Amino acid sequence: MAYIQFRDNGEKIEGTEDLLPFLNTQDVIYEKWGVERLNGHLKENYALTDEEKAAIINAFREEIDELSARRGYQTEDIIVLSDQTPNLDALLDKFKEEHHHTDDEVRFCVDGHGIFTLKSKDGRYFDVVMEPGDLISVPAYTRHWFTLCDDRKIKCIRIFVTPAGWEAIYEENTAAQ
Ligand SMILES: [Fe+2]
């Protein structure tokens, strides 16, 4: 279960009943998809073949298609980050730079953990700490960055509108609405 923590005063929001109303005010989608359907090999393996990646995506096909139809998303892939990833620290340095995109950034955490830090509509930064089974969207134009947790690994399904809409824009007022 994801939880939220505000960076300015440490206030924490836990539990779906409290999380969802706040996330709704930020236009952030939160869903929980069951990861118990994956066998241990697909869930815990961080050196996935293309066939294994496709098998994971297929295991969530129904939920992906339903969300994509609702939100206009068109494609998906898997990103795997762990100590086996070449240049992990260089990648993480890049992910922790604040940026936004012109489309939603949607992530479903299959295994591991990660933190999306988002800038709220009233300018407060908050961490969304994700665990396996959590899906969140970072809305288009919402400033954010990403970091790993102590386990330094995550396996995520990424759901996109178009690759162009997913490019990171680092300057806050570039391509604003
Ligand atoms: Fe991003």
Backbone and ligand atoms as CSV (ligand in chain L), in Angstrom:
chain,resi,resn,atom,element,x,y,z
A,1,MET,N,N,0.841,-1.200,0.000
A,1,MET,CA,C,0.000,0.000,0.000
A,1,MET,C,C,0.871,1.243,0.000
A,2,ALA,N,N,0.620,2.105,-0.922
A,2,ALA,CA,C,1.377,3.352,-0.994
A,2,ALA,C,C,1.046,4.229,0.216
A,3,TYR,N,N,1.944,5.101,0.581
A,3,TYR,CA,C,1.592,6.175,1.499
A,3,TYR,C,C,2.220,7.468,0.982
A,4,ILE,N,N,1.725,8.566,1.540
A,4,ILE,CA,C,2.185,9.891,1.118
A,4,ILE,C,C,2.811,10.586,2.307
A,5,GLN,N,N,3.884,11.315,2.065
A,5,GLN,CA,C,4.463,12.121,3.139
A,5,GLN,C,C,4.827,13.496,2.579
A,6,PHE,N,N,4.337,14.537,3.249
A,6,PHE,CA,C,4.667,15.899,2.826
A,6,PHE,C,C,6.071,16.248,3.276
A,7,ARG,N,N,6.799,16.927,2.409
A,7,ARG,CA,C,8.199,17.236,2.720
A,7,ARG,C,C,8.330,18.425,3.659
A,8,ASP,N,N,7.333,19.340,3.674
A,8,ASP,CA,C,7.507,20.552,4.491
A,8,ASP,C,C,7.290,20.289,5.974
A,9,ASN,N,N,6.330,19.416,6.344
A,9,ASN,CA,C,6.070,19.212,7.780
A,9,ASN,C,C,6.055,17.739,8.185
A,10,GLY,N,N,6.367,16.841,7.237
A,10,GLY,CA,C,6.437,15.414,7.588
A,10,GLY,C,C,5.086,14.734,7.717
A,11,GLU,N,N,3.987,15.482,7.491
A,11,GLU,CA,C,2.649,14.897,7.618
A,11,GLU,C,C,2.510,13.696,6.684
A,12,LYS,N,N,1.929,12.626,7.233
A,12,LYS,CA,C,1.831,11.378,6.483
A,12,LYS,C,C,0.366,11.036,6.241
A,13,ILE,N,N,0.044,10.560,5.050
A,13,ILE,CA,C,-1.318,10.080,4.781
A,13,ILE,C,C,-1.207,8.619,4.401
A,14,GLU,N,N,-1.880,7.769,5.162
A,14,GLU,CA,C,-1.819,6.329,4.910
A,14,GLU,C,C,-3.226,5.769,4.792
A,15,GLY,N,N,-3.359,4.660,4.078
A,15,GLY,CA,C,-4.654,3.997,3.982
A,15,GLY,C,C,-5.454,4.557,2.824
A,16,THR,N,N,-6.051,3.646,2.048
A,16,THR,CA,C,-6.757,4.052,0.833
A,16,THR,C,C,-7.822,5.109,1.106
A,17,GLU,N,N,-8.548,4.955,2.223
A,17,GLU,CA,C,-9.656,5.886,2.498
A,17,GLU,C,C,-9.175,7.330,2.628
A,18,ASP,N,N,-7.981,7.518,3.163
A,18,ASP,CA,C,-7.448,8.873,3.321
A,18,ASP,C,C,-6.630,9.323,2.116
A,19,LEU,N,N,-5.953,8.335,1.493
A,19,LEU,CA,C,-5.103,8.664,0.337
A,19,LEU,C,C,-5.908,9.147,-0.857
A,20,LEU,N,N,-6.980,8.378,-1.159
A,20,LEU,CA,C,-7.688,8.653,-2.410
A,20,LEU,C,C,-8.271,10.058,-2.483
A,21,PRO,N,N,-8.932,10.548,-1.405
A,21,PRO,CA,C,-9.480,11.914,-1.502
A,21,PRO,C,C,-8.392,12.954,-1.779
A,22,PHE,N,N,-7.220,12.811,-1.134
A,22,PHE,CA,C,-6.149,13.773,-1.395
A,22,PHE,C,C,-5.645,13.635,-2.836
A,23,LEU,N,N,-5.396,12.395,-3.262
A,23,LEU,CA,C,-4.860,12.210,-4.616
A,23,LEU,C,C,-5.856,12.703,-5.668
A,24,ASN,N,N,-7.155,12.543,-5.383
A,24,ASN,CA,C,-8.170,13.059,-6.313
A,24,ASN,C,C,-8.046,14.566,-6.489
A,25,THR,N,N,-7.724,15.269,-5.399
A,25,THR,CA,C,-7.593,16.729,-5.514
A,25,THR,C,C,-6.399,17.111,-6.391
A,26,GLN,N,N,-5.455,16.174,-6.531
A,26,GLN,CA,C,-4.247,16.438,-7.334
A,26,GLN,C,C,-4.359,15.817,-8.735
A,27,ASP,N,N,-5.516,15.242,-9.043
A,27,ASP,CA,C,-5.740,14.545,-10.320
A,27,ASP,C,C,-4.786,13.368,-10.528
A,28,VAL,N,N,-4.299,12.801,-9.416
A,28,VAL,CA,C,-3.416,11.629,-9.488
A,28,VAL,C,C,-4.280,10.374,-9.391
A,29,ILE,N,N,-4.064,9.446,-10.330
A,29,ILE,CA,C,-4.773,8.169,-10.266
A,29,ILE,C,C,-3.999,7.260,-9.312
A,30,TYR,N,N,-4.716,6.585,-8.409
A,30,TYR,CA,C,-4.090,5.521,-7.622
A,30,TYR,C,C,-4.942,4.271,-7.746
A,31,GLU,N,N,-4.304,3.153,-8.093
A,31,GLU,CA,C,-5.015,1.877,-8.147
A,31,GLU,C,C,-4.138,0.817,-7.533
A,32,LYS,N,N,-4.777,-0.271,-7.095
A,32,LYS,CA,C,-4.038,-1.418,-6.560
A,32,LYS,C,C,-4.365,-2.605,-7.456
A,33,TRP,N,N,-3.334,-3.182,-8.077
A,33,TRP,CA,C,-3.525,-4.369,-8.922
A,33,TRP,C,C,-2.791,-5.523,-8.251
A,34,GLY,N,N,-3.439,-6.690,-8.166
A,34,GLY,CA,C,-2.861,-7.811,-7.425
A,34,GLY,C,C,-1.627,-8.396,-8.100
A,35,VAL,N,N,-0.513,-8.426,-7.367
A,35,VAL,CA,C,0.707,-8.998,-7.945
A,35,VAL,C,C,0.855,-10.477,-7.602
A,36,GLU,N,N,-0.086,-11.022,-6.790
A,36,GLU,CA,C,0.035,-12.426,-6.412
A,36,GLU,C,C,-0.201,-13.348,-7.607
A,37,ARG,N,N,-0.723,-12.803,-8.697
A,37,ARG,CA,C,-0.942,-13.621,-9.894
A,37,ARG,C,C,0.387,-13.995,-10.579
A,38,LEU,N,N,1.463,-13.269,-10.261
A,38,LEU,CA,C,2.763,-13.579,-10.875
A,38,LEU,C,C,3.461,-14.667,-10.078
A,39,ASN,N,N,4.082,-15.611,-10.767
A,39,ASN,CA,C,4.867,-16.574,-9.994
A,39,ASN,C,C,6.156,-15.879,-9.532
A,40,GLY,N,N,6.801,-16.476,-8.553
A,40,GLY,CA,C,7.971,-15.850,-7.927
A,40,GLY,C,C,9.042,-15.494,-8.931
A,41,HIS,N,N,9.208,-16.321,-9.935
A,41,HIS,CA,C,10.278,-16.057,-10.895
A,41,HIS,C,C,10.030,-14.738,-11.633
A,42,LEU,N,N,8.802,-14.547,-12.117
A,42,LEU,CA,C,8.522,-13.316,-12.857
A,42,LEU,C,C,8.579,-12.102,-11.940
A,43,LYS,N,N,8.167,-12.284,-10.693
A,43,LYS,CA,C,8.109,-11.145,-9.782
A,43,LYS,C,C,9.505,-10.738,-9.305
A,44,GLU,N,N,10.312,-11.710,-8.964
A,44,GLU,CA,C,11.578,-11.393,-8.291
A,44,GLU,C,C,12.789,-11.332,-9.215
A,45,ASN,N,N,12.628,-11.771,-10.447
A,45,ASN,CA,C,13.751,-11.780,-11.393
A,45,ASN,C,C,14.020,-10.360,-11.913
A,46,TYR,N,N,15.257,-9.915,-11.814
A,46,TYR,CA,C,15.623,-8.591,-12.316
A,46,TYR,C,C,16.495,-8.658,-13.567
A,47,ALA,N,N,16.582,-9.847,-14.172
A,47,ALA,CA,C,17.292,-10.003,-15.451
A,47,ALA,C,C,16.319,-10.644,-16.438
A,48,LEU,N,N,15.267,-9.882,-16.751
A,48,LEU,CA,C,14.159,-10.437,-17.531
A,48,LEU,C,C,14.488,-10.537,-19.014
A,49,THR,N,N,14.074,-11.649,-19.627
A,49,THR,CA,C,14.128,-11.753,-21.083
A,49,THR,C,C,12.936,-10.995,-21.659
A,50,ASP,N,N,12.963,-10.764,-22.974
A,50,ASP,CA,C,11.825,-10.096,-23.614
A,50,ASP,C,C,10.543,-10.908,-23.429
A,51,GLU,N,N,10.666,-12.247,-23.460
A,51,GLU,CA,C,9.487,-13.102,-23.272
A,51,GLU,C,C,8.921,-12.938,-21.853
A,52,GLU,N,N,9.815,-12.857,-20.873
A,52,GLU,CA,C,9.341,-12.700,-19.488
A,52,GLU,C,C,8.692,-11.327,-19.291
A,53,LYS,N,N,9.252,-10.295,-19.922
A,53,LYS,CA,C,8.622,-8.966,-19.837
A,53,LYS,C,C,7.213,-9.009,-20.430
A,54,ALA,N,N,7.092,-9.677,-21.590
A,54,ALA,CA,C,5.776,-9.772,-22.239
A,54,ALA,C,C,4.813,-10.559,-21.357
A,55,ALA,N,N,5.307,-11.591,-20.682
A,55,ALA,CA,C,4.441,-12.405,-19.815
A,55,ALA,C,C,3.924,-11.570,-18.644
A,56,ILE,N,N,4.775,-10.687,-18.094
A,56,ILE,CA,C,4.328,-9.829,-16.980
A,56,ILE,C,C,3.256,-8.862,-17.472
A,57,ILE,N,N,3.516,-8.219,-18.620
A,57,ILE,CA,C,2.523,-7.277,-19.154
A,57,ILE,C,C,1.198,-8.007,-19.425
A,58,ASN,N,N,1.289,-9.218,-19.995
A,58,ASN,CA,C,0.070,-9.971,-20.301
A,58,ASN,C,C,-0.712,-10.325,-19.045
A,59,ALA,N,N,0.001,-10.533,-17.935
A,59,ALA,CA,C,-0.679,-10.881,-16.681
A,59,ALA,C,C,-1.577,-9.732,-16.213
A,60,PHE,N,N,-1.253,-8.493,-16.639
A,60,PHE,CA,C,-2.044,-7.326,-16.243
A,60,PHE,C,C,-2.795,-6.713,-17.428
A,61,ARG,N,N,-2.926,-7.490,-18.505
A,61,ARG,CA,C,-3.496,-6.971,-19.759
A,61,ARG,C,C,-4.887,-6.371,-19.547
A,62,GLU,N,N,-5.717,-7.090,-18.764
A,62,GLU,CA,C,-7.096,-6.618,-18.601
A,62,GLU,C,C,-7.116,-5.236,-17.931
A,63,GLU,N,N,-6.349,-5.075,-16.856
A,63,GLU,CA,C,-6.316,-3.795,-16.145
A,63,GLU,C,C,-5.687,-2.691,-17.011
A,64,ILE,N,N,-4.610,-3.049,-17.736
A,64,ILE,CA,C,-3.951,-2.051,-18.598
A,64,ILE,C,C,-4.921,-1.571,-19.672
A,65,ASP,N,N,-5.624,-2.511,-20.300
A,65,ASP,CA,C,-6.550,-2.133,-21.379
A,65,ASP,C,C,-7.696,-1.278,-20.848
A,66,GLU,N,N,-8.178,-1.617,-19.664
A,66,GLU,CA,C,-9.299,-0.863,-19.092
A,66,GLU,C,C,-8.862,0.575,-18.773
A,67,LEU,N,N,-7.690,0.700,-18.146
A,67,LEU,CA,C,-7.165,2.036,-17.803
A,67,LEU,C,C,-6.856,2.831,-19.068
A,68,SER,N,N,-6.248,2.159,-20.049
A,68,SER,CA,C,-5.854,2.844,-21.286
A,68,SER,C,C,-7.074,3.337,-22.056
A,69,ALA,N,N,-8.135,2.527,-22.075
A,69,ALA,CA,C,-9.357,2.949,-22.770
A,69,ALA,C,C,-9.941,4.172,-22.077
A,70,ARG,N,N,-9.877,4.175,-20.756
A,70,ARG,CA,C,-10.451,5.270,-19.967
A,70,ARG,C,C,-9.641,6.553,-20.126
A,71,ARG,N,N,-8.308,6.431,-20.255
A,71,ARG,CA,C,-7.437,7.601,-20.191
A,71,ARG,C,C,-6.743,7.940,-21.510
A,72,GLY,N,N,-6.961,7.106,-22.548
A,72,GLY,CA,C,-6.344,7.396,-23.847
A,72,GLY,C,C,-4.892,6.978,-23.956
A,73,TYR,N,N,-4.432,6.066,-23.093
A,73,TYR,CA,C,-3.061,5.580,-23.200
A,73,TYR,C,C,-2.977,4.568,-24.335
A,74,GLN,N,N,-1.788,4.482,-24.960
A,74,GLN,CA,C,-1.695,3.683,-26.172
A,74,GLN,C,C,-0.695,2.544,-26.122
A,75,THR,N,N,0.267,2.612,-25.233
A,75,THR,CA,C,1.295,1.577,-25.246
A,75,THR,C,C,1.885,1.407,-23.847
A,76,GLU,N,N,2.660,0.337,-23.670
A,76,GLU,CA,C,3.269,0.091,-22.366
A,76,GLU,C,C,4.565,-0.686,-22.535
A,77,ASP,N,N,5.433,-0.565,-21.546
A,77,ASP,CA,C,6.639,-1.397,-21.511
A,77,ASP,C,C,7.011,-1.625,-20.054
A,78,ILE,N,N,8.183,-2.233,-19.835
A,78,ILE,CA,C,8.634,-2.482,-18.457
A,78,ILE,C,C,10.001,-1.858,-18.277
A,79,ILE,N,N,10.192,-1.190,-17.153
A,79,ILE,CA,C,11.531,-0.719,-16.800
A,79,ILE,C,C,11.988,-1.489,-15.558
A,80,VAL,N,N,13.242,-1.940,-15.596
A,80,VAL,CA,C,13.813,-2.730,-14.499
A,80,VAL,C,C,15.059,-2.008,-14.012
A,81,LEU,N,N,15.070,-1.643,-12.736
A,81,LEU,CA,C,16.242,-0.983,-12.142
A,81,LEU,C,C,16.698,-1.794,-10.937
A,82,SER,N,N,17.968,-2.120,-10.892
A,82,SER,CA,C,18.528,-2.816,-9.730
A,82,SER,C,C,20.040,-2.647,-9.804
A,83,ASP,N,N,20.728,-3.218,-8.827
A,83,ASP,CA,C,22.185,-3.131,-8.873
A,83,ASP,C,C,22.766,-3.855,-10.081
A,84,GLN,N,N,21.948,-4.680,-10.755
A,84,GLN,CA,C,22.408,-5.321,-11.995
A,84,GLN,C,C,22.322,-4.372,-13.196
A,85,THR,N,N,21.659,-3.215,-13.013
A,85,THR,CA,C,21.498,-2.264,-14.122
A,85,THR,C,C,22.812,-1.512,-14.346
A,86,PRO,N,N,23.355,-1.564,-15.577
A,86,PRO,CA,C,24.573,-0.789,-15.829
A,86,PRO,C,C,24.316,0.702,-15.572
A,87,ASN,N,N,25.276,1.377,-14.958
A,87,ASN,CA,C,25.161,2.824,-14.701
A,87,ASN,C,C,23.941,3.210,-13.866
A,88,LEU,N,N,23.574,2.341,-12.913
A,88,LEU,CA,C,22.388,2.637,-12.101
A,88,LEU,C,C,22.488,4.011,-11.437
A,89,ASP,N,N,23.629,4.327,-10.862
A,89,ASP,CA,C,23.732,5.602,-10.136
A,89,ASP,C,C,23.604,6.806,-11.067
A,90,ALA,N,N,24.139,6.676,-12.276
A,90,ALA,CA,C,24.005,7.777,-13.243
A,90,ALA,C,C,22.539,7.943,-13.644
A,91,LEU,N,N,21.849,6.823,-13.828
A,91,LEU,CA,C,20.420,6.901,-14.167
A,91,LEU,C,C,19.643,7.546,-13.023
A,92,LEU,N,N,19.940,7.134,-11.788
A,92,LEU,CA,C,19.207,7.667,-10.636
A,92,LEU,C,C,19.459,9.160,-10.475
A,93,ASP,N,N,20.689,9.597,-10.785
A,93,ASP,CA,C,20.985,11.035,-10.728
A,93,ASP,C,C,20.071,11.803,-11.676
A,94,LYS,N,N,19.826,11.215,-12.839
A,94,LYS,CA,C,18.973,11.866,-13.827
A,94,LYS,C,C,17.508,11.872,-13.356
A,95,PHE,N,N,17.063,10.728,-12.815
A,95,PHE,CA,C,15.660,10.621,-12.397
A,95,PHE,C,C,15.332,11.563,-11.245
A,96,LYS,N,N,16.345,11.954,-10.455
A,96,LYS,CA,C,16.015,12.803,-9.299
A,96,LYS,C,C,16.040,14.289,-9.633
A,97,GLU,N,N,16.227,14.632,-10.910
A,97,GLU,CA,C,16.094,16.036,-11.305
A,97,GLU,C,C,14.623,16.360,-11.540
A,98,GLU,N,N,14.190,17.481,-10.966
A,98,GLU,CA,C,12.773,17.846,-11.112
A,98,GLU,C,C,12.434,18.122,-12.576
A,99,HIS,N,N,11.278,17.619,-13.017
A,99,HIS,CA,C,10.868,17.804,-14.411
A,99,HIS,C,C,9.359,17.592,-14.524
A,100,HIS,N,N,8.843,17.768,-15.737
A,100,HIS,CA,C,7.453,17.400,-16.009
A,100,HIS,C,C,7.384,16.841,-17.422
A,101,HIS,N,N,6.217,16.347,-17.778
A,101,HIS,CA,C,5.982,15.825,-19.127
A,101,HIS,C,C,4.692,16.442,-19.656
A,102,THR,N,N,4.491,16.353,-20.978
A,102,THR,CA,C,3.253,16.891,-21.552
A,102,THR,C,C,2.137,15.849,-21.579
A,103,ASP,N,N,2.443,14.607,-21.223
A,103,ASP,CA,C,1.426,13.564,-21.020
A,103,ASP,C,C,1.539,13.055,-19.587
A,104,ASP,N,N,0.533,12.286,-19.157
A,104,ASP,CA,C,0.630,11.615,-17.857
A,104,ASP,C,C,1.814,10.646,-17.856
A,105,GLU,N,N,2.428,10.476,-16.700
A,105,GLU,CA,C,3.438,9.429,-16.501
A,105,GLU,C,C,2.781,8.399,-15.577
A,106,VAL,N,N,2.579,7.180,-16.080
A,106,VAL,CA,C,1.855,6.161,-15.316
A,106,VAL,C,C,2.791,5.005,-15.016
A,107,ARG,N,N,2.836,4.607,-13.752
A,107,ARG,CA,C,3.749,3.544,-13.327
A,107,ARG,C,C,3.014,2.541,-12.455
A,108,PHE,N,N,3.161,1.263,-12.803
A,108,PHE,CA,C,2.632,0.193,-11.966
A,108,PHE,C,C,3.812,-0.591,-11.397
A,109,CYS,N,N,3.914,-0.624,-10.078
A,109,CYS,CA,C,5.054,-1.268,-9.412
A,109,CYS,C,C,4.797,-2.765,-9.288
A,110,VAL,N,N,5.562,-3.547,-10.049
A,110,VAL,CA,C,5.426,-5.006,-10.032
A,110,VAL,C,C,6.192,-5.580,-8.836
A,111,ASP,N,N,7.387,-5.027,-8.585
A,111,ASP,CA,C,8.208,-5.508,-7.472
A,111,ASP,C,C,9.174,-4.388,-7.066
A,112,GLY,N,N,9.683,-4.484,-5.849
A,112,GLY,CA,C,10.592,-3.452,-5.346
A,112,GLY,C,C,9.816,-2.256,-4.825
A,113,HIS,N,N,10.495,-1.115,-4.723
A,113,HIS,CA,C,9.890,0.099,-4.168
A,113,HIS,C,C,10.422,1.320,-4.903
A,114,GLY,N,N,9.699,2.417,-4.822
A,114,GLY,CA,C,10.174,3.665,-5.410
A,114,GLY,C,C,9.393,4.825,-4.827
A,115,ILE,N,N,9.949,6.010,-4.966
A,115,ILE,CA,C,9.278,7.212,-4.459
A,115,ILE,C,C,9.139,8.227,-5.590
A,116,PHE,N,N,7.906,8.601,-5.887
A,116,PHE,CA,C,7.658,9.740,-6.761
A,116,PHE,C,C,7.403,10.940,-5.862
A,117,THR,N,N,8.191,11.979,-6.029
A,117,THR,CA,C,7.948,13.227,-5.311
A,117,THR,C,C,7.248,14.176,-6.279
A,118,LEU,N,N,6.070,14.631,-5.889
A,118,LEU,CA,C,5.253,15.486,-6.753
A,118,LEU,C,C,5.084,16.857,-6.109
A,119,LYS,N,N,4.920,17.866,-6.942
A,119,LYS,CA,C,4.594,19.217,-6.462
A,119,LYS,C,C,3.081,19.365,-6.526
A,120,SER,N,N,2.468,19.638,-5.380
A,120,SER,CA,C,1.010,19.719,-5.347
A,120,SER,C,C,0.542,21.008,-6.019
A,121,LYS,N,N,-0.763,21.100,-6.212
A,121,LYS,CA,C,-1.320,22.279,-6.872
A,121,LYS,C,C,-1.078,23.545,-6.056
A,122,ASP,N,N,-0.918,23.390,-4.720
A,122,ASP,CA,C,-0.612,24.579,-3.921
A,122,ASP,C,C,0.872,24.672,-3.568
A,123,GLY,N,N,1.696,23.967,-4.348
A,123,GLY,CA,C,3.139,24.185,-4.248
A,123,GLY,C,C,3.862,23.383,-3.181
A,124,ARG,N,N,3.167,22.456,-2.512
A,124,ARG,CA,C,3.826,21.626,-1.495
A,124,ARG,C,C,4.358,20.358,-2.160
A,125,TYR,N,N,5.566,19.977,-1.790
A,125,TYR,CA,C,6.115,18.735,-2.343
A,125,TYR,C,C,5.721,17.563,-1.444
A,126,PHE,N,N,5.296,16.460,-2.069
A,126,PHE,CA,C,4.963,15.264,-1.275
A,126,PHE,C,C,5.507,14.018,-1.954
A,127,ASP,N,N,5.949,13.082,-1.105
A,127,ASP,CA,C,6.464,11.802,-1.589
A,127,ASP,C,C,5.330,10.803,-1.674
A,128,VAL,N,N,5.251,10.074,-2.785
A,128,VAL,CA,C,4.361,8.916,-2.878
A,128,VAL,C,C,5.264,7.689,-2.855
A,129,VAL,N,N,5.218,6.958,-1.746
A,129,VAL,CA,C,6.091,5.789,-1.588
A,129,VAL,C,C,5.335,4.565,-2.093
A,130,MET,N,N,5.875,3.944,-3.135
A,130,MET,CA,C,5.164,2.852,-3.815
A,130,MET,C,C,5.741,1.497,-3.447
A,131,GLU,N,N,4.829,0.535,-3.315
A,131,GLU,CA,C,5.255,-0.851,-3.099
A,131,GLU,C,C,4.572,-1.734,-4.134
A,132,PRO,N,N,4.917,-3.020,-4.187
A,132,PRO,CA,C,4.351,-3.875,-5.228
A,132,PRO,C,C,2.821,-3.843,-5.230
A,133,GLY,N,N,2.254,-3.690,-6.423
A,133,GLY,CA,C,0.807,-3.652,-6.578
A,133,GLY,C,C,0.251,-2.245,-6.704
A,134,ASP,N,N,1.078,-1.214,-6.460
A,134,ASP,CA,C,0.611,0.177,-6.532
A,134,ASP,C,C,0.753,0.727,-7.945
A,135,LEU,N,N,-0.291,1.392,-8.409
A,135,LEU,CA,C,-0.220,2.144,-9.672
A,135,LEU,C,C,-0.511,3.598,-9.366
A,136,ILE,N,N,0.342,4.488,-9.865
A,136,ILE,CA,C,0.013,5.916,-9.775
A,136,ILE,C,C,0.237,6.585,-11.133
A,137,SER,N,N,-0.452,7.701,-11.302
A,137,SER,CA,C,-0.176,8.548,-12.460
A,137,SER,C,C,0.387,9.856,-11.943
A,138,VAL,N,N,1.400,10.358,-12.638
A,138,VAL,CA,C,1.850,11.736,-12.426
A,138,VAL,C,C,1.183,12.525,-13.545
A,139,PRO,N,N,0.265,13.426,-13.218
A,139,PRO,CA,C,-0.473,14.113,-14.284
A,139,PRO,C,C,0.440,14.948,-15.185
A,140,ALA,N,N,0.049,15.089,-16.433
A,140,ALA,CA,C,0.773,15.946,-17.366
A,140,ALA,C,C,1.015,17.311,-16.723
A,141,TYR,N,N,2.193,17.846,-16.921
A,141,TYR,CA,C,2.619,19.182,-16.446
A,141,TYR,C,C,2.861,19.261,-14.939
A,142,THR,N,N,2.668,18.162,-14.198
A,142,THR,CA,C,2.959,18.176,-12.759
A,142,THR,C,C,4.447,17.955,-12.547
A,143,ARG,N,N,5.080,18.885,-11.815
A,143,ARG,CA,C,6.522,18.772,-11.543
A,143,ARG,C,C,6.779,17.593,-10.604
A,144,HIS,N,N,7.826,16.822,-10.877
A,144,HIS,CA,C,8.095,15.619,-10.077
A,144,HIS,C,C,9.516,15.131,-10.287
A,145,TRP,N,N,9.937,14.199,-9.427
A,145,TRP,CA,C,11.158,13.433,-9.654
A,145,TRP,C,C,11.001,12.053,-9.028
A,146,PHE,N,N,11.964,11.188,-9.266
A,146,PHE,CA,C,11.842,9.795,-8.836
A,146,PHE,C,C,13.124,9.332,-8.154
A,147,THR,N,N,12.967,8.580,-7.064
A,147,THR,CA,C,14.126,7.960,-6.411
A,147,THR,C,C,13.771,6.537,-6.005
A,148,LEU,N,N,14.781,5.722,-5.804
A,148,LEU,CA,C,14.572,4.372,-5.278
A,148,LEU,C,C,14.560,4.420,-3.751
A,149,CYS,N,N,14.185,3.301,-3.125
A,149,CYS,CA,C,14.227,3.180,-1.666
A,149,CYS,C,C,15.469,2.377,-1.283
A,150,ASP,N,N,15.547,1.971,-0.011
A,150,ASP,CA,C,16.749,1.296,0.468
A,150,ASP,C,C,17.031,-0.013,-0.276
A,151,ASP,N,N,15.999,-0.663,-0.781
A,151,ASP,CA,C,16.246,-1.933,-1.498
A,151,ASP,C,C,16.858,-1.706,-2.892
A,152,ARG,N,N,16.886,-0.445,-3.322
A,152,ARG,CA,C,17.533,-0.065,-4.590
A,152,ARG,C,C,17.101,-0.929,-5.763
A,153,LYS,N,N,15.820,-1.238,-5.814
A,153,LYS,CA,C,15.345,-1.981,-6.981
A,153,LYS,C,C,13.860,-1.712,-7.189
A,154,ILE,N,N,13.478,-1.696,-8.455
A,154,ILE,CA,C,12.062,-1.609,-8.799
A,154,ILE,C,C,11.870,-2.184,-10.181
A,155,LYS,N,N,10.722,-2.793,-10.328
A,155,LYS,CA,C,10.319,-3.289,-11.652
A,155,LYS,C,C,8.946,-2.700,-11.897
A,156,CYS,N,N,8.806,-1.904,-12.943
A,156,CYS,CA,C,7.594,-1.126,-13.178
A,156,CYS,C,C,7.076,-1.336,-14.581
A,157,ILE,N,N,5.766,-1.432,-14.717
A,157,ILE,CA,C,5.147,-1.296,-16.036
A,157,ILE,C,C,4.898,0.200,-16.246
A,158,ARG,N,N,5.353,0.717,-17.403
A,158,ARG,CA,C,5.135,2.127,-17.756
A,158,ARG,C,C,4.031,2.157,-18.812
A,159,ILE,N,N,3.074,3.027,-18.628
A,159,ILE,CA,C,1.951,3.114,-19.570
A,159,ILE,C,C,1.955,4.527,-20.149
A,160,PHE,N,N,1.908,4.618,-21.488
A,160,PHE,CA,C,2.136,5.896,-22.177
A,160,PHE,C,C,0.989,6.277,-23.113
A,161,VAL,N,N,0.908,7.567,-23.390
A,161,VAL,CA,C,0.127,8.004,-24.554
A,161,VAL,C,C,1.042,7.888,-25.767
A,162,THR,N,N,2.077,8.703,-25.848
A,162,THR,CA,C,3.043,8.603,-26.943
A,162,THR,C,C,4.445,8.796,-26.366
A,163,PRO,N,N,5.479,8.231,-26.990
A,163,PRO,CA,C,6.838,8.451,-26.490
A,163,PRO,C,C,7.202,9.931,-26.446
A,164,ALA,N,N,6.719,10.724,-27.400
A,164,ALA,CA,C,7.064,12.150,-27.411
A,164,ALA,C,C,6.530,12.864,-26.175
A,165,GLY,N,N,5.347,12.457,-25.752
A,165,GLY,CA,C,4.723,13.103,-24.598
A,165,GLY,C,C,5.395,12.749,-23.296
A,166,TRP,N,N,6.309,11.800,-23.344
A,166,TRP,CA,C,6.960,11.328,-22.134
A,166,TRP,C,C,8.355,11.941,-21.948
A,167,GLU,N,N,8.793,12.762,-22.907
A,167,GLU,CA,C,10.102,13.400,-22.763
A,167,GLU,C,C,10.127,14.284,-21.520
A,168,ALA,N,N,11.263,14.256,-20.816
A,168,ALA,CA,C,11.379,15.061,-19.604
A,168,ALA,C,C,11.675,16.511,-19.975
A,169,ILE,N,N,10.929,17.433,-19.358
A,169,ILE,CA,C,11.150,18.868,-19.552
A,169,ILE,C,C,11.599,19.409,-18.199
A,170,TYR,N,N,12.871,19.846,-18.157
A,170,TYR,CA,C,13.456,20.198,-16.854
A,170,TYR,C,C,13.116,21.629,-16.430
A,171,GLU,N,N,12.953,22.523,-17.410
A,171,GLU,CA,C,12.648,23.919,-17.075
A,171,GLU,C,C,11.175,24.038,-16.702
A,172,GLU,N,N,10.901,24.636,-15.554
A,172,GLU,CA,C,9.543,24.636,-15.040
A,172,GLU,C,C,8.538,25.294,-15.965
A,173,ASN,N,N,8.899,26.405,-16.617
A,173,ASN,CA,C,7.887,27.132,-17.382
A,173,ASN,C,C,7.921,26.850,-18.877
A,174,THR,N,N,8.624,25.788,-19.266
A,174,THR,CA,C,8.667,25.426,-20.673
A,174,THR,C,C,7.449,24.589,-20.997
A,175,ALA,N,N,6.806,24.883,-22.106
A,175,ALA,CA,C,5.674,24.109,-22.593
A,175,ALA,C,C,4.571,23.998,-21.547
A,176,ALA,N,N,4.444,25.041,-20.736
A,176,ALA,CA,C,3.371,25.024,-19.739
A,176,ALA,C,C,2.034,25.184,-20.433
A,177,GLN,N,N,0.977,24.784,-19.741
A,177,GLN,CA,C,-0.361,24.823,-20.347
A,177,GLN,C,C,-0.821,26.251,-20.572
L,1,LIG,FE,FE,8.982,11.821,-15.155
